[in-house]
């Protein structure tokens, strides 16, 4: 089961994902993609750390997400990836531009083979104005493409606004 939870900054998407993971009844492994380069980001990471249960295993993986998912996925686990937009930033800012294309392709190609439950959290960045900078425009374009490709393969897609989940796709309803 693949679920994609989208939303803006402070929309409640991570809270919703953590609630779903906790309610899954499965062992939860939290896959954090953030890298900390300043105090503000350290505060954000600490906020997320404080919200999740202590018994959840945490894997910090800023680049090799598909590899980590393939290694960790099994029928008795829920993998919670928070978040794809930070992962995209890490890839797009990598010194080797091929890393972005390789890792993105690897992620999209491994999804259907993953066992258990996987919940992806990502920022919906395509609802605002078109950014002025080249890198920022590329980030928005590539993140939008990733969301479309992931949503195509996902069993469930939810957009979170003001803490309220809006189901966009649910192929699990009949299950």
N, C-alpha and C positions, 0 to 999 in steps of 0.2 A: 504494500500500500504506500503510494507516494502522495504526499500532501504538500502543497505550496501555499504559504500564508504570506500575503502581501499587505503593505500598508505604508503610510508615511511615517516620519519621525514621531515617536511617542504616540503612535496610534493604538497601541495595545497588542501588536502582532506577536511580540516575544512572549508576553504574558499569556496570550491565547495558546501559543505553541507549547509553552511549558505546562499549561493546564492539560492540554491534550496528551502530552507525553506522560504526565503523572497518572492520568486516568486510563492509560493504555493497558495497565497491568503487566507491562513488560519491563525488563531491565532497561534503563535509560542510559544512553551514552550521549553526552552533549559534545558536539564538535564545534569548537569556537574558531572562527577564521580571523579574528581581529589581531592586529599587531599594535603595540602601544608605543607611540612616538612622542607623546606629550601628556601633561597632567590631566587635561580635559578627557582624553581618551582613557587614561588610567581610571578616572572617576566613573566613566561609562561601564568599563569592564567590571569594576568593583560593584556597581549597582546590579548588573546582571548576575554576578557571583552571589550576591546576597539574596537574590530572589529564588535561586534554585536550591533544591534539597542537597544536603551534604553527601548523601549516599549515591548520587549520580556520578558516574565516571566522567571525566572531562578529558578530551583530547584537543590540543591546540594544533590546528593545521591551517596555515595561511595560504598554501599553494596546492598541495597534492590531495585535493578533496576526493576525487574519484577513487584513488588508491586506498584512502582511508575508509571510504564507504564500503568498498569491496572486501576489505580486510575485516571490518566490524559487523557487517550486516548478517543477521541470522534470524530464524523464525521467532526467537524468544527475546528479541531486542527492538527497542524504538531508538532510532538515531535522530537526534535533533540538531540540525545544522543552523547556526546563527552567526553570521548571516551571509547570504550570497552577494550582497552589494559590497561588503568589505572584502570578500574573496575576489570579486571582479576588480576592485581597486588594486589589490595586491598583484593580480595578474597584469593589469594594464600598465602598472608602474614598474614592472619587472624590467631589468636591463636587457633581457632577451625577449624581443617581441613575439618570437615563436611560442614561448611558454603559454601565452594567452590562448592562442588557437589550439594548441595541443591539449591543454587542460580542459578547456571548454568542450572540445569534441569528446574527450575521454569521459567527462561527466555525463553528457547526453547519451553516449553509447552504452553506459553501464546501468542506467536506471531500471530498465525492465527486468534485469537479472537479479536485482537486489532483493534479498529476502527480508521478512519482517516489515516493520513500519519505518518510514523515513519522512521526517517533517522538515521542510526547508522554510526558512524565514528570509524575507528579502524586502527591501524598500522599493515601493512603487515610485519611480522617479519620472515617469512620463506624463504627469498631470499638470506640470507647471510650465513656465515659459522656457523657450529654447535658450540654453546657456550660451554665453558669448565666447568662451574659450574653447579651443580645439579639443583639448583633452577631456573637458567636461562634456562637450557634445558627444564625443566618442563614447565616453562612459555611459551617458544616457541612452544612446543608440544601441550599444552592445548589451546593456542591462535589459532594455526592452526586448531585444531579440532573444536573449536567454530566457526571459520570463515567458515569452510566447512558445518557445521550444519546450520548455519544462512543463508549461500548462497543458500543452498538447499530450504529453505522456503521463501527466499526473492523474491520479484517480479523483483527487479533490483539490479545488482551488478556492481560497477564501481571501477576500479583500477586507481588511480591518480599518474601520474609520471610527474615531472617538471611542475606542474600546468595544465597538459593536461589529461582530463578524457578519459579512455579507457573502453568502455562498454563491460563487460564480459557476462552479462545476462540481457535480457530485455523482460519480459513477459507482459509489459505494452504497447509495440509498437502496438499491434493489438487492443488495447482499444480505 
